[in-house]
Amino acid sequence: LYFSAQDGILIFYHIKELQYEMKICADISQPISSLIFSPDYTSLLLVTDQGTVYSYKPAHSGEAVKLLDTSSSCFLAADFLTPGNNYCVSVTISGEVQVWSLEDGTFLSKLNLGIEVHV
């Protein structure tokens, strides 16, 4: 079970029967608004409401890597663009949909929906 609190710390709980272990996986020092697993469960996106997206690979147990920083107060959400784990799509409240490379955080494309978006 992966969990994050308002302090920006990603925590993993390994639960087996009535026992559990807690492990701190990453500290990004920004409140995490959502956690999204890739379709093959090899990567985890950590999304902040400030517009920063980090990648964490549970099998490698390393630090979270900053993929992109939209630096937008209008940032609403992000998710993997399937199939595969190579691209991420984000959306702003103003209705701008953006596509990013997860390899290096390169901005690839955008589409303006022309409407305000809500979750």
Secondary structure, DSSP 8 states (H G I E B T S, - for coil): -EEE-TTSEEEEEEEETTEEEEEEEEE-SS-EEEEEE-TTSS-EEEEETTSEEEEE-TTTT---EEEEE---TTEEEEEEESSSSSEEEEEETTSEEEEEETTT--EEEEEE-SS----
